[in-house]
Amino acid sequence: MGEPYRADYRGPVFHFFWPLTRYLTVHITALLLGLVFYVLNRATVIGRGNVPRERNTLLLSNHQTMIDSFLVATAAYFGPSFIKPFLIPWNPAAEENFFKNSFWAWWADNWKCIPVKRGRKDGRALHRMIRAGLGGTMVLFPEGTRSRDGEIRDGKAGAGFVVLANQPKVVPVTVDGLYDVLPVGSSFPRLVKHIWLAFGKPIDYSEYLGQPRTREAAHEIVDDVIGILRAQLAGLRQLQAGEIDREAFDRILKREEESP
């Protein structure tokens, strides 16, 4: 199965070489970022087994920094993506940050970034996300923008529309500590910090699938996701503080209290 979405503003030469340049760009960049995440800082990843290694998988994460999607993508799929390149996730990226000149735009397109006009409704970007998600994996941030204090903000409907349209496997992802590595306004990452990343079990949203694809339904899905992300973040911080053990946190990721 090929990619149902490509950077439609690029020409035939770019697309001819794109499978190779994308593969090399992503994996070389991931290796370099691995130095930042795992060597110059310390990253603890929990729940990687909750992430399906199949197409039409949507990773919904809280948003602390400009580099969240790279951490989530490498933690979820680096390794398997060498053999299955479709696992390299698509990412929404603010046009003013990642497409500000020709070099960064080329790099962002090869990292499978989808340009988004931040701070306004961007129907074209939403349509591109829906097309892209069907043939591969994707990282989205339901909050729509970075947190200014590391806490999880209320969500926006965009991610809910993607869920209603594609009916993907939806994995809630919680990042913590990355805000200390690259706070808003910083250009270079700080070092010797502890980064935490947790993948929850996939979300059952079947109750919404029979509903019309309205903004209200999309918001309801996102509100549910935000509630799960906040619970995971609270549990993750309890784990860091030693207030709960790993077994108790695993129960939070599995949402066992929801089981009958």
C-alpha positions as CSV (number, residue, x, y, z in Angstrom):
1,M,0.0,0.0,0.0
2,G,1.5,3.4,-1.0
3,E,1.2,6.7,0.8
4,P,-2.3,8.2,0.2
5,Y,-0.8,11.7,0.9
6,R,2.3,13.4,-0.4
7,A,3.5,17.0,-0.3
8,D,1.4,18.1,-3.2
9,Y,3.2,21.4,-3.5
10,R,6.4,19.6,-4.5
11,G,7.4,18.6,-8.0
12,P,8.1,15.2,-9.6
13,V,11.9,15.3,-9.0
14,F,11.3,15.7,-5.2
15,H,8.8,12.8,-5.2
16,F,11.0,10.5,-7.3
17,F,13.8,10.7,-4.7
18,W,11.4,11.2,-1.7
19,P,11.3,7.5,-0.5
20,L,15.1,7.5,-0.2
21,T,15.6,11.1,1.1
22,R,12.8,10.6,3.7
23,Y,14.2,7.3,4.9
24,L,17.7,8.8,5.3
25,T,16.6,12.1,6.8
26,V,14.4,10.5,9.4
27,H,16.8,7.9,10.6
28,I,19.9,10.2,10.6
29,T,17.9,12.9,12.5
30,A,16.6,10.3,14.9
31,L,20.1,9.1,15.7
32,L,21.2,12.7,16.4
33,L,18.2,13.4,18.5
34,G,18.8,10.1,20.4
35,L,22.0,11.7,21.7
36,V,19.9,14.6,23.1
37,F,17.1,12.4,24.5
38,Y,19.0,9.4,25.8
39,V,22.7,10.4,26.2
40,L,22.9,14.1,27.0
41,N,19.6,13.7,28.9
42,R,18.0,10.7,30.4
43,A,14.8,9.3,28.9
44,T,12.5,6.7,30.5
45,V,10.0,5.2,28.2
46,I,7.1,3.1,29.6
47,G,4.4,1.2,27.8
48,R,6.0,0.9,24.3
49,G,4.2,-2.5,24.0
50,N,0.8,-0.6,23.8
51,V,1.7,0.9,20.4
52,P,0.4,-1.1,17.4
53,R,2.9,-1.5,14.6
54,E,0.4,-1.1,11.8
55,R,-1.0,1.4,9.5
56,N,-3.7,3.9,10.5
57,T,-2.4,4.3,14.0
58,L,-2.8,7.7,15.7
59,L,-0.6,8.7,18.6
60,L,-2.3,11.5,20.6
61,S,0.1,13.3,22.9
62,N,0.3,16.3,25.2
63,H,2.5,19.1,23.9
64,Q,5.3,20.6,25.9
65,T,7.9,21.6,23.3
66,M,8.7,21.9,19.6
67,I,10.5,18.6,19.6
68,D,7.8,16.4,21.2
69,S,6.8,14.7,18.0
70,F,10.4,13.6,17.4
71,L,10.7,12.0,20.9
72,V,7.3,10.3,20.5
73,A,8.1,9.0,17.0
74,T,11.5,7.7,17.9
75,A,10.4,6.1,21.1
76,A,7.4,4.4,19.4
77,Y,8.9,3.2,16.2
78,F,12.7,3.7,15.9
79,G,14.1,0.3,15.0
80,P,11.0,-1.3,13.4
81,S,10.9,1.7,11.0
82,F,14.2,0.5,9.4
83,I,12.3,-2.5,8.0
84,K,8.8,-0.9,7.8
85,P,9.3,2.8,6.7
86,F,5.5,3.4,6.8
87,L,5.8,3.4,10.6
88,I,7.7,6.7,10.4
89,P,4.9,9.0,11.7
90,W,3.4,12.0,10.0
91,N,3.5,15.1,12.1
92,P,1.7,18.5,12.0
93,A,4.2,21.3,12.1
94,A,3.8,25.0,12.5
95,E,4.5,26.6,9.1
96,E,6.2,29.6,10.7
97,N,8.7,27.4,12.6
98,F,9.4,24.5,10.3
99,F,8.8,25.9,6.8
100,K,10.4,29.3,7.2
101,N,13.1,28.8,4.6
102,S,13.8,26.4,1.7
103,F,16.2,24.2,3.7
104,W,13.9,23.8,6.7
105,A,11.0,23.2,4.4
106,W,12.9,20.5,2.6
107,W,13.9,18.9,5.9
108,A,10.4,19.1,7.3
109,D,8.9,17.5,4.1
110,N,11.4,14.6,4.4
111,W,10.5,14.2,8.1
112,K,6.9,13.8,7.0
113,C,5.7,17.1,8.5
114,I,2.4,18.6,7.4
115,P,2.4,22.4,7.4
116,V,-0.2,23.9,9.7
117,K,-1.1,27.6,10.0
118,R,-1.1,28.0,13.7
119,G,-3.7,30.1,15.5
120,R,-6.4,29.8,12.8
121,K,-8.7,27.2,11.2
122,D,-6.7,25.3,8.6
123,G,-9.0,23.1,6.6
124,R,-6.4,22.2,4.1
125,A,-4.0,20.9,6.8
126,L,-6.9,18.9,8.4
127,H,-7.6,17.3,5.0
128,R,-4.0,16.4,4.5
129,M,-3.8,14.8,8.0
130,I,-6.8,12.6,7.2
131,R,-5.3,11.5,3.9
132,A,-1.9,10.9,5.5
133,G,-3.1,9.0,8.5
134,L,-4.8,6.3,6.5
135,G,-1.6,4.9,5.0
136,G,0.7,5.1,7.9
137,T,1.1,6.4,11.5
138,M,0.7,9.9,12.8
139,V,1.5,12.0,15.9
140,L,-1.1,14.7,16.8
141,F,-1.4,17.1,19.7
142,P,-5.1,17.5,20.8
143,E,-4.2,20.7,22.6
144,G,-3.3,22.3,19.3
145,T,-0.4,24.3,20.7
146,R,2.5,24.0,23.2
147,S,1.8,24.3,26.9
148,R,3.3,27.4,28.5
149,D,3.8,25.7,31.9
150,G,4.1,22.0,31.3
151,E,0.4,21.3,32.2
152,I,-2.2,19.9,29.8
153,R,-4.5,22.5,28.2
154,D,-8.1,21.9,27.0
155,G,-8.2,20.3,23.6
156,K,-9.4,21.4,20.1
157,A,-11.6,19.5,17.7
158,G,-9.1,18.8,15.0
159,A,-7.8,15.5,16.3
160,G,-11.4,14.3,16.9
161,F,-12.2,14.9,13.2
162,V,-9.3,12.7,12.2
163,V,-10.5,10.0,14.5
164,L,-14.1,10.2,13.1
165,A,-12.8,10.2,9.5
166,N,-10.2,7.4,9.7
167,Q,-11.3,5.3,12.7
168,P,-7.6,4.6,13.6
169,K,-6.0,2.8,16.5
170,V,-5.7,5.6,19.0
171,V,-2.9,5.6,21.6
172,P,-2.7,8.2,24.4
173,V,0.8,9.4,24.9
174,T,2.1,11.4,27.9
175,V,5.3,13.4,27.8
176,D,6.9,15.0,30.9
177,G,10.2,16.7,31.6
178,L,10.7,17.8,28.0
179,Y,9.5,21.2,29.0
180,D,12.6,21.5,31.1
181,V,14.8,20.5,28.2
182,L,13.4,23.1,25.7
183,P,11.1,25.7,27.4
184,V,9.1,28.1,25.2
185,G,11.5,30.7,23.9
186,S,14.6,28.5,24.1
187,S,16.6,27.8,20.9
188,F,18.9,25.1,22.3
189,P,18.1,22.1,24.5
190,R,19.2,22.0,28.1
191,L,21.2,19.0,29.2
192,V,21.2,16.4,32.1
193,K,17.4,16.4,32.5
194,H,15.1,13.5,33.0
195,I,12.5,13.0,30.3
196,W,9.5,10.6,30.8
197,L,7.3,9.2,28.1
198,A,4.4,6.8,28.6
199,F,2.1,5.1,26.1
200,G,-1.3,4.1,27.3
201,K,-3.4,1.3,26.0
202,P,-5.4,2.1,22.8
203,I,-8.7,4.0,23.4
204,D,-12.1,2.5,22.7
205,Y,-14.1,5.3,21.0
206,S,-16.7,3.0,19.3
207,E,-19.6,4.8,21.0
208,Y,-18.9,7.8,18.7
209,L,-18.7,6.0,15.4
210,G,-22.4,5.9,14.7
211,Q,-22.7,9.7,15.2
212,P,-22.5,12.3,12.5
213,R,-19.1,13.8,12.0
214,T,-19.9,17.0,13.8
215,R,-17.7,19.4,15.7
216,E,-19.6,18.4,18.9
217,A,-18.7,14.7,18.4
218,A,-15.1,15.6,17.6
219,H,-14.9,17.7,20.8
220,E,-16.3,14.9,22.9
221,I,-13.6,12.5,21.6
222,V,-10.9,15.1,22.3
223,D,-12.3,15.8,25.8
224,D,-12.1,12.1,26.6
225,V,-8.5,11.9,25.3
226,I,-7.5,15.0,27.3
227,G,-9.0,13.4,30.4
228,I,-6.9,10.2,29.8
229,L,-3.8,12.3,29.2
230,R,-4.2,14.3,32.4
231,A,-4.7,11.0,34.4
232,Q,-1.6,9.6,32.8
233,L,0.4,12.8,33.5
234,A,-0.7,12.8,37.2
235,G,0.2,9.2,37.6
236,L,3.6,9.7,35.9
237,R,4.4,12.5,38.3
238,Q,3.3,10.3,41.2
239,L,5.7,7.6,39.9
240,Q,8.5,10.1,39.6
241,A,7.9,11.3,43.2
242,G,7.9,7.7,44.5
243,E,4.2,8.0,45.6
244,I,3.2,5.0,43.5
245,D,5.1,2.0,42.1
246,R,5.5,0.9,38.5
247,E,2.7,-1.7,38.9
248,A,0.2,1.0,40.0
249,F,1.2,3.2,37.1
250,D,0.8,0.3,34.7
251,R,-2.8,0.0,35.9
252,I,-3.3,3.7,35.1
253,L,-2.0,3.1,31.6
254,K,-4.3,0.2,31.1
255,R,-7.2,2.1,32.7
256,E,-8.2,-1.0,34.5
257,E,-10.6,0.9,36.7
258,E,-12.7,1.2,33.6
259,S,-13.1,-2.5,33.2
260,P,-16.4,-4.1,34.3
